[in-house]
Amino acid sequence: MDDTSFADTSDQDLLASHVAGEPDAFGELVRRHRDRLWAVALRTLGDREEAADAVQDALVSAFRAAHTFRGQSAVTTWLHRITVNACLDRIRKASSRKTAPVDDPERFDQLLEPHESAEAPAERQDLHRELLAALGTLPAEQRAALVLVDMQGYPVAEAARILDVPVGTVKSRCARGRARLAPQLAHLRNGNHGNEGPRAEGNRTPRASVPPAAGPRDVGTSDPAAAKGGGGRA
């Protein structure tokens, strides 16, 4: 179906249409939000395959549980919550494994889209590598909070809705996570990587600027399982 068919339809109406049996409504929701769901999963898990599986699990869960949505939050918040929970489940199940690439540059390159890997300067790739490695040392809940607030740019209140915890809990998790990361990333704040210096934004404390994660290509499908691999296509 042409993307313009749902151009003026809200997310909540799309979800309601899906529940009512509209075959293309959920596919439009996937098209609208898949990129950000993929970015959150990739940065939370630090592994392309794990992130792809987490997004697929989340979208399948959302597809099946759409009838339980009660409109108490935005649809995008609901989708992000399901995705973050899918990521946290994977982290807990694989807690004995490191999910962030530390000493394997070839595996790290798989976290970047082909165009970014080819064009990004070496120091930018090094920043990605060090940041993902450092994030991998944090407890899952702190990592998820930092990804949402510091890397994806969500306000603390919105991150709290996504994580389904109080605002104070998000602030506490971010503060503890930042404190644990500070010794590992202090050299980045001192300007050893490129020209991107510290900055203060909204609820955030000054830290090294983080390059945006590359999102998936738009495959234009209504099948939630087709989001697996989110962005792996060239």
Secondary structure, DSSP 8 states (H G I E B T S, - for coil): --GGGGTT--HHHHHHHHHHT-TTHHHHHHHHHHHHHHHHHHHHH--HHHHHHHHHHHHHHHHHHGGG--SSS-HHHHHHHHHHHHHHHHHHHTTTS--S-SS-HHHHHTTS-HHHHHHS-HHHHHHHHHHHHHHTTS-HHHHHHHIIIIIS---HHHHHHHHTS-HHHHHHHHHHHHHHHHHHHHHHHTT-STT---B--TT---B--------------S-GGGGTTTT---
